Amino acid sequence: MTSEHLLGLHSPFNFLNPDPLEVRRLFPEVERSLPLPDPIFLADEEATPIVGFPVRRSRAIEFLGQCLRDYLESEERAQVATLQKRTDLDIRAHQLTWERYRSSLTEISQNIMTASYGRSFPQVFWLYHSLDVSRVLKGTANRVRQADLEIGKRQGDALRYVVLSRYLEKVVSALYDLASKVAISTHQSETLLFPALLTSMRDNVLIFTEDHVSSDLNELVGYFRGYLKIDGRDLLYRMAHLRQWHKELLAEDSIVQAAATELLGSKDSRALAAEHADRLLMRQGYLAFLAGHSSYSEERFFSRRELRLWSALVHRLQEFELLNACRRRIVEVKTDDGQYTCDARTAARLGAGNRPLELNAETRALDFGMPFIVDPEVSRAGLIYDITDFSAIVSVIRLSERKTQDDSFRHIFLFQNRIDRIAAEWRLRLEKYLGDGAFYSGRNVMRMLRAALQIQRAYREAIDKGFPFDQGMRIALNFGTYRLLPFGGGSEPARYEVFGHGLVELSRLVSGKKSLDFQELRSVLVARGYDESRVNAFFAPIAKIHNPSASSARKPGTFHTELTEDGALINEGMVVTERYLEELEKQFRPRPLFHIEHDSRRFVAFDLPSSDETVLTAGFRRLGVAALKGLGNLPVYELVDANQFKSPRRPLFRTDLLSAVNETYTSTLAKSS
C-alpha cells in the first residue's frame, strides 16, 4: 500500500490536506500503519462497488463492547471515589470488570494476531473498537456530574482523560504480554504482532474521544480544559481574529497572495482567497510565515508560545482526520437469511445513496470473534488451461537454433498476453501461472464460460499464425470449494495462495489422471528392471481400453474429449463439472436452449448474450462418470464452441440446462443400445 491509495478516503476534511506528501508526513510508515480499504461488491455485480472494511458485529464483539462499557464506567466511579476520599469502594468488583474485559479482548486479539499475516486485521479492529471507546467516554463528564455535581463541574472533563489513560496503560500492557506469547507459538516477530496503529492512536487521544471535529473546534472545549489545561475560549477568540485579518491580507498583500498561490497550486489566488483561506492556516509553517508580517499582532492573535501550541494542535487534528477517515470506511454488515446487507446510514456515508444495500453473497466480512477472522473457505468458479505436450516441445526447441528459440518465446509471450487480456475483460483473477497454463478464479460463471470459449478461439488463431505448441490445449471449468491460505506479513504485502478440493478437481480434469493409472505402474515396473516389452504386452489389454477411439484422432487446432471404457478422462478440449452447470442454471437460467449435432455428438446449446458483434454459442454434452485420482467418481461434461458447427438447430422447451443435457445423454444411450 502507498499513501496515494488513501486519497480515495472521502471525508469532511477540515484540517488535513489529503495529498500523498501530507499523509507520509503524518505516518512515515503508512504502509504498515494504515489499512487499505477493499472493494465491497453489491448483490448486483454490475453496480459500482463500495470501498471499505466489511465487519460483522458478532456476539463476541457485542460482548466485548458491553465489557468495555462496564469497565470504563467502573473506572469513572473509582476516580470519583478517590477524589471524594471514600473508602467504601468495592475494589474486587472494580477489578472484576477489568478482568472480564481483558479476557474478552485477549481472546479476540489472539484470533487477530494468529490470523493476520499482513492483512491489517489489528489496524481495522482498533479503528473499529476505538469508536466504541469514544461513545462511552463522550458521556464521562455527565456521569461524573450526576455522581458528584461539584467534582463534575471542576474535574469532569479532566477525569475523561484520566480514565482513558488508565485504560490505554492496561490495554497496551496486556497486548504486549499476549504478543510475546503468540510470537513464541507462531514463530513470528513480537514487534510485528503488536498493533502498530494502536501506538499512534495512544499518542493522539482524539481518536478515542471524538468522532468528528468541525472547523470551529466547538467539540474540543472539553479537550482544551481537561487535557491541554488551557482556556479554549481565549484560543478560539484569538483564532477568529486571526482568520479575519488573514482574509483581508490575502485580498491586499501581493507577497501573501504569491505564497498562497504557491501552496494551493493555482494561478487565481484571489478566487481561492475566500474559499481556502482557513485551510491555508492549517498548513505547517504557513502561520509562522504570517507571524513575520509587519501588521501581525501577538496581542490580538497568537504569541510565540501559542503559535507552537496551535501548530501541535493542527498536527493532532490532521492525524485524527486521517484516522477517522479510515474509520468511516468500516461497513457493519448484517446477515439476514444468508444475505449480507448494510444500513442506509452507512451507504450514505460511503456515497452510495441513502438506502440499505444488499451485498454480494461472497462478501468476506471480518468477524473478530472467529479464529480465522475471515472464513478461509470460498465457493467460486475456477478455470485451468493446459497446453498439451508443452515440456516435450520445449525440450525439442531447446536443441534448435537461437532464432527458433527466440521465435517460440515470442509466440508464447503473445499468446499469454492475449489470455491475460481475455481474463481482464471478464474480471477473472489470475491465481497461479503454471508455465504451460494458468489457473483463474471468479464469482461469475457466465463470465468464466465466455473466457473459456475465447481462450480456445485464441489458441486456434495462434496455431494459424505458427504457434509452435500446436499439440492441443485442455481447459477445465468448475464451481467448487477453495481455501485461501494467507502469506506475507511485516513490510511484505498480504497475498493468498489457493488450495483445496476445487483446485484438485480442476487439475485432475485437465490431466485425466485416474486413481489407479496403469501408466504409473508400467513405469515403476520398467524402472525396477522388468523387461519393457513383456511389461507392455501385459498391459496391452488395458492400454487398448484406455486409449481414445479412432474418432478422436485430431489435427492441430481441433479439440475432442471422451471417456474410455474404464472411466479414464481423455481431455483434449474443454470439460466442466455438474456443479458448474447447476450454478450456471441457478445464476442465469440460459434460454433458449436447442440441440445441435457435430461428428455424431449431440449437444445442448445456447447463445451467450453479447453487446458486440462477437457471437459465442456454448454447447454441452454429458460424457459420463470419470474415475479421477483422489476424487472418486465424478460426472463430467464436454463444453464446445458450438458457433463453429454448421448443423441445424432444434429448439428445446420447458427444461433447465442440466436436465436437458442429462436427458439428451440418456436418450443417446438408449438409441445406441
Residue pairs with C-beta under 8 A, 6 or more apart in sequence:
1 30
1 31
1 34
1 35
1 36
1 493
2 20
2 30
2 31
3 20
3 21
3 23
3 24
3 27
3 30
4 20
5 36
6 18
6 20
6 23
6 30
6 34
6 36
6 322
6 325
6 326
7 18
7 19
7 20
8 37
8 51
9 18
9 37
9 322
9 325
9 326
9 328
9 329
10 325
10 350
10 351
11 321
11 324
11 325
11 328
12 212
13 321
13 325
14 213
14 214
14 215
14 282
14 317
14 321
15 213
15 215
15 282
15 314
15 317
15 318
15 321
16 22
16 26
16 282
16 317
16 318
16 321
16 322
16 325
17 279
17 282
17 283
18 322
18 325
22 318
23 30
23 322
24 30
25 284
26 315
26 318
26 319
26 322
27 33
27 34
27 200
27 319
27 322
29 196
31 491
32 196
32 490
32 491
33 123
33 196
33 197
33 200
34 123
34 197
34 322
34 323
34 326
35 53
35 120
35 123
35 124
35 127
35 326
36 120
37 51
37 52
37 53
37 326
37 329
38 51
38 52
38 53
38 54
39 49
39 50
39 51
40 49
40 50
40 51
40 52
40 54
40 331
40 359
40 360
40 363
41 49
41 359
41 360
41 362
41 363
41 443
42 49
42 50
42 357
42 358
42 359
42 360
43 339
43 358
43 359
43 360
43 361
44 358
45 360
45 443
45 444
50 331
50 347
50 350
50 351
50 352
50 357
51 329
51 350
52 329
52 330
52 331
52 350
53 124
53 127
53 128
53 329
53 330
53 331
53 366
54 331
54 333
54 340
54 342
54 359
54 363
54 364
54 365
54 366
55 124
55 128
55 330
55 331
55 332
55 333
55 365
55 366
55 367
55 368
56 332
56 333
56 334
56 335
56 365
56 366
56 367
57 332
57 334
58 367
58 368
58 369
58 370
59 369
60 104
60 107
60 108
60 367
60 368
60 369
60 370
61 108
61 368
61 369
63 104
64 101
64 104
64 105
64 108
64 129
64 132
65 132
67 97
67 100
67 101
67 104
67 105
68 101
68 129
68 132
68 133
68 136
69 132
69 136
70 97
70 100
70 101
71 97
71 98
71 100
71 101
71 167
72 133
72 136
72 137
72 140
72 163
72 167
73 136
73 143
74 93
74 94
74 97
74 98
75 94
75 163
75 166
75 167
76 140
76 143
76 144
76 147
76 159
76 163
77 89
77 94
77 147
78 89
78 94
79 159
79 162
79 163
80 144
80 147
80 148
80 151
80 159
81 88
81 89
83 148
83 151
83 155
84 148
84 151
98 170
102 170
102 174
105 171
105 174
106 174
106 178
107 369
108 125
108 368
108 369
109 122
109 125
109 175
109 178
110 178
110 182
111 368
111 369
111 370
111 371
111 372
111 373
112 121
112 122
112 125
112 368
112 373
113 122
113 178
113 179
113 182
113 186
113 193
114 182
114 186
114 371
115 121
115 371
115 372
115 373
115 374
115 486
116 122
116 193
116 373
116 489
117 486
117 487
117 488
117 489
117 494
118 486
118 488
118 489
118 490
118 492
118 493
118 494
119 374
119 486
119 488
119 494
120 494
121 366
121 368
121 373
122 194
122 195
122 196
122 197
122 198
123 195
123 196
123 197
123 326
124 330
124 366
125 195
125 366
125 368
126 195
126 197
126 198
126 201
127 197
127 323
127 326
127 327
127 330
128 327
128 330
128 368
130 201
130 207
130 208
130 327
131 211
131 327
131 330
133 164
133 167
133 208
134 207
134 208
134 209
134 210
134 211
135 211
137 160
137 163
137 164
137 208
137 209
138 209
140 156
140 159
140 160
140 163
141 152
141 156
141 157
141 159
141 160
141 222
142 152
142 156
144 151
144 152
144 155
144 156
144 159
145 152
145 153
145 156
146 152
151 159
155 226
156 226
157 222
157 223
157 225
157 226
157 227
158 225
158 226
158 227
159 226
160 209
160 222
160 226
161 205
161 209
161 226
161 227
164 205
164 208
164 209
168 202
168 208
171 198
172 198
172 202
175 194
175 195
175 198
176 194
179 190
179 193
179 194
180 190
182 188
182 193
183 189
183 190
183 193
188 489
189 490
192 489
192 490
197 323
200 319
200 323
201 207
201 208
201 323
204 316
204 319
204 320
204 323
205 227
206 213
206 223
206 316
206 317
206 319
206 320
207 319
207 320
207 323
207 324
207 327
209 223
210 219
210 220
210 223
210 320
210 324
211 324
212 219
212 324
213 219
213 220
213 317
213 320
213 321
215 278
216 236
217 232
217 236
217 239
220 232
221 232
221 233
223 232
224 230
224 231
224 232
224 235
225 231
225 232
228 309
228 313
230 309
235 306
235 309
235 310
238 300
238 301
238 302
238 306
239 310
241 300
241 301
242 281
242 300
242 301
242 302
243 277
243 278
243 281
245 295
245 300
245 301
246 277
246 280
246 281
246 290
247 273
247 274
247 277
249 256
249 290
249 293
249 295
250 256
250 257
250 260
250 269
250 270
250 273
250 277
251 270
251 273
253 293
256 290
256 293
257 269
257 270
257 273
258 269
259 286
259 289
260 269
260 272
260 273
260 276
260 280
261 267
261 269
261 272
263 280
263 283
263 286
264 272
264 276
264 280
266 272
280 286
281 287
282 314
282 317
282 318
284 311
284 314
284 315
287 302
287 307
287 310
287 311
288 307
288 311
290 296
291 298
291 301
291 302
291 304
291 307
298 304
302 309
302 310
328 349
329 350
331 342
331 346
331 350
332 342
332 343
332 346
333 340
333 341
333 342
333 359
333 363
333 365
334 340
334 341
334 342
334 343
338 361
339 358
339 359
339 361
340 358
340 359
340 360
340 361
340 363
340 365
341 356
341 357
341 358
341 359
342 356
342 357
342 359
343 356
344 354
344 355
344 356
346 357
347 353
347 354
347 355
347 356
347 357
348 354
360 443
362 378
362 379
362 380
362 443
364 374
364 375
364 378
365 374
366 373
366 374
367 373
367 374
367 375
376 483
376 484
376 485
377 481
377 482
377 483
377 500
378 481
378 482
378 483
378 484
379 479
379 480
379 481
379 482
380 441
380 442
380 443
380 479
380 480
380 482
380 502
381 441
381 442
381 443
381 444
381 445
381 448
381 477
381 478
381 479
381 580
381 583
382 439
382 440
382 441
382 448
382 477
382 478
382 479
382 480
382 482
382 502
382 503
382 506
383 428
383 439
383 440
383 441
383 442
383 448
383 451
383 452
383 475
383 476
383 477
383 506
384 434
384 437
384 438
384 439
384 440
384 475
384 476
384 506
384 507
384 509
384 510
385 419
385 437
385 438
385 455
385 473
385 474
385 475
385 510
386 434
386 436
386 437
386 473
386 474
386 475
386 510
386 511
387 436
387 437
387 469
387 471
387 472
387 473
388 469
388 471
388 472
388 473
388 474
388 572
389 469
389 471
389 472
390 435
390 436
390 437
390 469
391 436
393 468
393 469
393 471
397 404
397 405
397 408
397 468
398 405
407 468
408 468
408 469
411 462
411 465
411 466
411 467
411 468
411 469
412 469
414 462
415 458
415 459
415 462
415 467
416 438
418 458
418 462
419 438
419 455
419 458
420 430
422 451
422 454
422 455
422 458
423 429
423 430
423 440
423 451
425 451
426 442
426 444
426 447
426 448
426 450
426 451
427 442
427 444
427 447
428 440
428 441
428 442
428 447
428 448
428 451
429 440
429 441
429 442
430 438
430 439
430 440
431 439
431 440
431 441
431 497
431 498
432 438
432 439
432 497
432 498
436 469
437 510
439 498
439 503
439 506
440 448
440 451
441 482
441 498
442 448
444 587
445 479
445 580
445 583
445 584
445 587
445 588
446 584
446 587
446 588
446 608
448 477
449 477
449 584
449 608
449 618
449 639
450 608
450 616
452 475
452 477
452 574
452 639
453 608
453 616
453 618
453 639
453 641
454 616
455 473
455 475
456 473
456 475
456 559
456 573
456 574
456 641
457 641
459 467
459 473
460 557
463 470
463 556
463 557
464 557
470 556
470 557
471 556
472 554
472 556
472 559
472 572
473 559
474 510
474 571
474 572
474 573
474 574
475 510
475 573
475 574
475 575
475 639
476 506
476 509
476 510
476 571
476 574
476 575
476 576
477 506
477 574
477 575
477 576
477 577
477 580
477 639
478 502
478 505
478 506
478 509
478 576
478 577
478 579
478 580
479 577
479 579
479 580
479 582
479 583
480 500
480 501
480 502
480 505
480 506
480 577
480 579
481 500
481 501
481 502
482 498
482 499
482 500
482 501
482 502
482 503
483 498
483 499
483 500
484 496
484 497
484 498
485 496
485 497
485 498
485 499
486 494
486 495
486 496
487 494
487 495
487 496
487 497
488 494
488 495
504 630
504 631
505 577
505 628
505 631
505 634
508 569
508 628
508 629
508 630
508 631
509 569
509 571
509 575
509 577
509 628
509 636
510 571
511 571
512 568
512 569
512 570
512 571
512 626
512 628
513 628
513 629
514 566
514 567
514 568
514 627
514 628
514 629
515 627
515 628
515 629
515 630
515 632
517 629
518 539
518 542
518 543
518 546
521 539
522 535
522 536
522 539
525 535
526 532
526 535
536 543
542 566
545 564
545 565
545 566
546 564
546 566
546 568
547 564
548 560
548 562
548 564
548 570
549 562
551 560
551 599
551 600
552 560
552 562
552 570
552 572
554 560
554 572
559 572
559 573
559 574
559 640
560 570
560 572
560 573
561 569
561 570
561 571
561 572
561 573
561 574
561 575
561 623
561 638
562 570
562 623
562 638
563 569
563 570
563 623
563 624
563 625
563 626
563 636
564 570
566 627
567 624
567 625
567 626
567 627
567 633
568 626
568 627
569 575
569 623
569 626
569 628
569 636
573 638
573 639
573 640
574 638
574 639
574 640
575 623
575 636
575 637
575 638
575 639
576 620
576 636
576 637
576 639
577 634
577 635
577 636
577 637
578 634
578 635
578 636
578 637
578 658
581 620
581 637
581 657
581 658
581 661
582 658
584 590
584 657
585 656
585 657
585 658
589 656
590 606
590 608
590 618
590 657
591 606
592 606
592 651
592 652
593 604
593 605
593 606
593 651
593 652
593 655
593 657
593 660
594 604
594 605
594 606
594 649
594 650
594 651
594 652
595 602
595 603
595 604
595 605
595 649
595 650
595 652
595 664
596 602
596 603
596 605
596 617
596 619
596 642
596 645
596 647
596 648
596 649
596 650
597 603
597 645
597 647
598 640
598 642
598 645
598 647
601 621
601 638
602 621
602 664
602 668
603 619
603 620
603 621
603 638
603 640
603 642
603 664
604 619
604 620
604 621
604 652
604 657
604 660
604 661
604 664
605 617
605 618
605 619
605 620
605 642
605 649
606 617
606 618
606 657
607 615
607 616
607 617
608 616
608 617
608 618
610 616
615 643
616 641
616 643
617 641
617 642
617 643
618 639
618 640
618 641
618 642
619 639
619 640
619 641
619 642
619 645
620 637
620 638
620 639
620 640
620 657
620 661
621 637
621 638
621 640
621 661
621 664
621 665
622 635
622 636
622 637
622 638
622 661
622 662
622 664
622 665
623 636
623 637
623 638
624 635
624 636
624 665
625 633
625 634
625 635
625 636
626 633
626 634
626 635
626 636
627 633
628 634
637 661
652 660
655 663
